[in-house]
Amino acid sequence: MQDQPLFGNVLRDIQLGVKALKEAYPFVRRHRLWIGVLSYGWMSKFLLVVAFIIGLNFLAVLVNWFGSLHPEGPLSYGASLLDLYSGMFKKGYHLFSLGGMKYLILILGEVLIFHAARRTMEVLKGTKEAAPSLKDFMKAQMRMIEISLAAWAFELGVTILISIALGFMHADWLKSPLNWAVQCFFLGAVMIDGYFEHYKLKYKASFTLSRQIAGLALVLGVTTYLLLSIPLIGAVVAPFFASIATTLALFEMEIKGWIPLKLKI
């Protein structure tokens, strides 16, 4: 198979990402993928506490919205809902924008990513793997720390370059949407790396492959970003659901020969 051109087949990969997202929820319910998460011990319980604390940032928006809710009709109620969604998005943007918080959540949620990806692959391949050891999990945890720090550094570098370029072009109005797209891409690249890790690829090779399937990385990143903004449960739902959707999409890509997994860097 010939390697795909950089940023090639973006539309195809976006469509595949959307398809995987649609399939993820019924896949989870059908195969009860949440079973076994708490078997990882204190890490799982610690994550739930952290998720609750992070969720409090968004709970304040929800409480304020309920306090100001006095709908006088369907149109008024609809406008109030739009205000709520807008408030949630703004809170999420200020919390995660150009910051390491979103990557910290993924690091803390590695136990969910690790479990979800492993269980999804077992179902897709029709196999039953041996129970992972503490050594296996710690290796995956260190990999998540490494890839998250790298993604954060790349994100900062790219957004600085965008800011400089747009300053010369007098197009500062493009800064926020472009920066958000960059954040979503690298967030998606981190999720994708969990799949490539099984092929012993270093993170540089993983990022190279993510650029070749940039459309999928963007879809996964947007989804993860939005799920992280859900009050209280977002820090749990986002890594778990996004990991399953990522595995479904990349498994199909691998079967169809759309990703050159023999790449070595």
C-alpha positions as a printed NumPy array, in Angstrom:
array([[  0.   ,   0.   ,   0.   ],
       [  1.257,   3.507,  -0.803],
       [  1.286,   6.052,   1.996],
       [ -1.463,   8.613,   1.832],
       [ -0.519,  12.213,   1.094],
       [ -0.269,  14.522,   4.097],
       [ -3.768,  15.659,   5.119],
       [ -5.191,  13.466,   2.363],
       [ -8.728,  12.075,   2.216],
       [ -9.969,  14.434,   4.914],
       [-13.632,  14.176,   3.938],
       [-13.519,  10.375,   3.873],
       [-11.915,  10.28 ,   7.314],
       [-14.439,  12.753,   8.744],
       [-17.272,  10.557,   7.475],
       [-15.663,   7.489,   9.02 ],
       [-15.255,   9.323,  12.326],
       [-18.915,  10.337,  12.376],
       [-19.908,   6.744,  11.556],
       [-17.804,   5.429,  14.458],
       [-19.392,   7.944,  16.838],
       [-22.868,   6.776,  15.822],
       [-21.882,   3.147,  16.384],
       [-20.07 ,   3.694,  19.694],
       [-23.059,   4.061,  22.049],
       [-24.986,   0.957,  20.884],
       [-21.655,  -0.913,  20.845],
       [-21.066,  -0.007,  24.492],
       [-24.56 ,  -1.071,  25.542],
       [-24.532,  -4.284,  23.524],
       [-21.201,  -5.484,  24.905],
       [-21.433,  -3.852,  28.372],
       [-17.943,  -2.431,  28.065],
       [-18.124,  -0.625,  31.394],
       [-17.916,  -3.92 ,  33.279],
       [-14.51 ,  -4.322,  34.873],
       [-13.544,  -0.649,  35.075],
       [-13.578,  -0.623,  38.883],
       [-11.385,  -3.726,  38.984],
       [ -8.382,  -1.464,  38.42 ],
       [ -8.597,  -0.473,  42.063],
       [ -8.039,   2.873,  43.673],
       [ -7.118,   4.593,  40.384],
       [-10.687,   4.25 ,  39.122],
       [-12.159,   5.621,  42.317],
       [ -9.667,   8.48 ,  42.38 ],
       [-10.664,   9.378,  38.816],
       [-14.328,   9.685,  39.804],
       [-13.386,  12.146,  42.533],
       [-11.28 ,  14.186,  40.127],
       [-14.118,  14.122,  37.576],
       [-16.497,  15.489,  40.173],
       [-14.113,  18.308,  41.132],
       [-13.56 ,  19.303,  37.503],
       [-17.285,  19.06 ,  36.847],
       [-17.934,  21.668,  39.531],
       [-16.536,  24.267,  37.129],
       [-19.529,  23.651,  34.869],
       [-22.036,  23.061,  37.657],
       [-21.842,  26.763,  38.544],
       [-23.075,  27.62 ,  35.041],
       [-25.962,  25.159,  35.414],
       [-26.992,  26.507,  38.821],
       [-26.926,  30.108,  37.599],
       [-29.048,  29.115,  34.598],
       [-31.713,  27.46 ,  36.763],
       [-31.733,  30.504,  39.052],
       [-32.437,  32.851,  36.161],
       [-34.934,  30.579,  34.365],
       [-38.357,  32.21 ,  34.121],
       [-39.648,  31.134,  30.693],
       [-42.797,  32.843,  29.471],
       [-43.332,  30.558,  26.523],
       [-41.654,  28.036,  24.183],
       [-39.568,  30.697,  22.438],
       [-38.363,  32.101,  25.744],
       [-37.504,  28.615,  26.976],
       [-35.593,  27.893,  23.776],
       [-33.624,  31.101,  24.17 ],
       [-32.798,  30.112,  27.758],
       [-31.485,  26.75 ,  26.577],
       [-29.287,  28.478,  24.018],
       [-27.921,  30.674,  26.808],
       [-27.132,  27.556,  28.833],
       [-25.299,  25.852,  25.958],
       [-23.438,  29.063,  25.203],
       [-22.411,  29.394,  28.844],
       [-21.219,  25.798,  28.965],
       [-19.156,  26.233,  25.805],
       [-17.6  ,  29.475,  27.023],
       [-16.762,  27.893,  30.367],
       [-15.182,  24.94 ,  28.614],
       [-13.27 ,  27.181,  26.238],
       [-11.824,  29.293,  29.049],
       [-11.007,  26.208,  31.106],
       [ -9.28 ,  24.259,  28.328],
       [ -8.121,  26.93 ,  25.852],
       [ -4.359,  26.829,  25.391],
       [ -4.06 ,  25.077,  28.735],
       [ -2.995,  21.657,  29.882],
       [ -6.231,  20.94 ,  31.771],
       [ -7.746,  18.85 ,  28.98 ],
       [ -4.574,  16.76 ,  28.743],
       [ -4.46 ,  16.389,  32.523],
       [ -7.984,  14.958,  32.388],
       [ -6.888,  12.411,  29.772],
       [ -3.868,  11.473,  31.869],
       [ -6.094,  10.934,  34.895],
       [ -8.594,   9.115,  32.682],
       [ -6.011,   6.747,  31.211],
       [ -7.514,   3.889,  33.213],
       [-10.766,   4.371,  31.274],
       [ -8.996,   4.756,  27.921],
       [ -6.867,   1.677,  28.615],
       [ -9.875,  -0.429,  29.613],
       [-12.192,   0.779,  26.833],
       [ -9.653,   0.3  ,  24.032],
       [ -8.661,  -3.149,  25.294],
       [-12.247,  -4.38 ,  25.652],
       [-13.28 ,  -2.94 ,  22.28 ],
       [-10.394,  -4.712,  20.531],
       [-11.331,  -7.996,  22.23 ],
       [-14.861,  -7.72 ,  20.852],
       [-13.763,  -6.676,  17.356],
       [-11.165,  -9.439,  17.085],
       [-13.261, -12.051,  18.878],
       [-10.452, -12.802,  21.313],
       [-10.021, -12.796,  25.075],
       [ -6.765, -11.347,  26.324],
       [ -5.146, -12.119,  29.641],
       [ -5.987,  -9.674,  32.416],
       [ -3.57 ,  -6.724,  32.202],
       [ -0.926,  -6.478,  34.889],
       [ -0.057,  -3.385,  36.883],
       [  3.094,  -3.16 ,  34.759],
       [  0.976,  -3.037,  31.566],
       [ -1.184,  -0.262,  32.958],
       [  1.754,   1.789,  34.254],
       [  3.44 ,   1.513,  30.86 ],
       [  0.275,   2.84 ,  29.199],
       [  0.04 ,   5.582,  31.826],
       [  3.602,   6.755,  31.161],
       [  2.883,   6.732,  27.434],
       [ -0.186,   8.922,  27.999],
       [  1.895,  11.403,  30.003],
       [  4.517,  11.488,  27.264],
       [  2.074,  11.95 ,  24.382],
       [ -0.013,  14.516,  26.271],
       [  3.015,  16.695,  27.076],
       [  4.148,  16.461,  23.459],
       [  0.671,  17.382,  22.167],
       [  0.479,  20.338,  24.541],
       [  3.884,  21.605,  23.388],
       [  2.967,  21.218,  19.713],
       [ -0.384,  22.895,  20.318],
       [  1.271,  25.91 ,  21.94 ],
       [  3.82 ,  26.158,  19.134],
       [  1.23 ,  25.986,  16.348],
       [ -1.103,  28.494,  18.009],
       [  1.771,  30.954,  18.469],
       [  2.615,  30.649,  14.771],
       [ -1.043,  31.158,  13.864],
       [ -1.21 ,  34.269,  16.04 ],
       [  1.889,  35.736,  14.386],
       [  0.689,  34.936,  10.871],
       [ -2.788,  36.366,  11.426],
       [ -1.263,  39.475,  12.972],
       [  0.635,  40.158,   9.75 ],
       [ -2.532,  39.467,   7.741],
       [ -4.699,  41.666,  10.012],
       [ -7.11 ,  38.743,  10.377],
       [ -7.29 ,  38.366,  14.151],
       [-10.955,  37.35 ,  13.865],
       [ -9.736,  33.967,  12.624],
       [ -7.567,  33.346,  15.675],
       [-10.178,  31.81 ,  17.993],
       [-11.701,  29.321,  15.508],
       [ -8.286,  28.26 ,  14.184],
       [ -6.853,  27.864,  17.667],
       [ -9.852,  25.754,  18.656],
       [ -9.408,  23.567,  15.585],
       [ -5.73 ,  23.089,  16.459],
       [ -6.644,  22.096,  20.021],
       [ -9.205,  19.603,  18.758],
       [ -6.731,  18.083,  16.299],
       [ -4.088,  17.454,  18.945],
       [ -6.698,  16.184,  21.398],
       [ -7.808,  13.73 ,  18.72 ],
       [ -4.181,  12.803,  18.024],
       [ -3.735,  11.86 ,  21.683],
       [ -6.786,   9.585,  21.506],
       [ -5.509,   8.031,  18.272],
       [ -2.121,   7.343,  19.853],
       [ -3.728,   4.823,  22.196],
       [ -4.366,   2.61 ,  19.166],
       [ -0.941,   3.072,  17.593],
       [  0.723,   2.301,  20.913],
       [ -0.195,  -1.354,  20.394],
       [  2.052,  -1.331,  17.305],
       [  5.038,  -0.07 ,  19.321],
       [  5.152,   3.203,  17.38 ],
       [  6.939,   6.116,  18.987],
       [  4.874,   9.246,  19.462],
       [  6.585,  10.994,  16.524],
       [  5.365,   8.25 ,  14.195],
       [  1.969,   8.421,  15.865],
       [  1.681,  12.153,  15.156],
       [  2.771,  11.579,  11.55 ],
       [ -0.022,   9.065,  11.079],
       [ -2.488,  11.389,  12.807],
       [ -1.685,  14.112,  10.267],
       [ -2.367,  11.631,   7.473],
       [ -5.829,  11.001,   8.939],
       [ -6.373,  14.58 ,  10.102],
       [-10.105,  14.457,   9.39 ],
       [-10.583,  11.612,  11.865],
       [ -8.344,  13.304,  14.456],
       [-10.419,  16.471,  14.182],
       [-13.75 ,  14.643,  14.598],
       [-12.467,  12.732,  17.625],
       [-10.946,  15.868,  19.114],
       [-14.13 ,  17.92 ,  18.742],
       [-16.131,  15.101,  20.316],
       [-13.713,  14.727,  23.231],
       [-13.624,  18.488,  23.772],
       [-17.407,  18.801,  23.876],
       [-17.863,  15.756,  26.11 ],
       [-15.329,  17.157,  28.565],
       [-17.652,  20.16 ,  28.96 ],
       [-20.497,  18.054,  30.374],
       [-21.005,  18.94 ,  34.062],
       [-19.774,  16.378,  36.623],
       [-19.562,  13.342,  34.331],
       [-17.66 ,  14.796,  31.377],
       [-14.235,  13.805,  32.692],
       [-15.41 ,  10.178,  32.846],
       [-17.591,  10.023,  29.726],
       [-15.128,  11.785,  27.388],
       [-12.095,   9.46 ,  27.632],
       [-14.255,   6.318,  27.8  ],
       [-16.564,   7.092,  24.871],
       [-13.882,   8.718,  22.702],
       [-11.567,   5.739,  23.184],
       [-14.237,   3.329,  21.962],
       [-15.098,   5.484,  18.938],
       [-11.375,   5.832,  18.148],
       [-10.824,   2.085,  18.279],
       [-13.868,   1.382,  16.092],
       [-12.738,   3.882,  13.455],
       [ -9.067,   2.858,  13.372],
       [ -9.888,  -0.845,  13.327],
       [-11.992,  -0.269,  10.211],
       [ -9.199,   1.827,   8.692],
       [ -6.701,  -0.932,   9.394],
       [ -8.951,  -3.586,   7.835],
       [ -9.359,  -1.439,   4.711],
       [ -5.645,  -0.698,   4.516],
       [ -6.058,   3.05 ,   4.877],
       [ -3.286,   3.553,   7.445],
       [  0.353,   2.488,   6.959],
       [  0.915,   0.863,  10.365],
       [  4.367,  -0.367,   9.329],
       [  5.665,   3.182,   9.41 ],
       [  8.763,   3.493,  11.611],
       [ 10.181,   6.749,  12.875]])
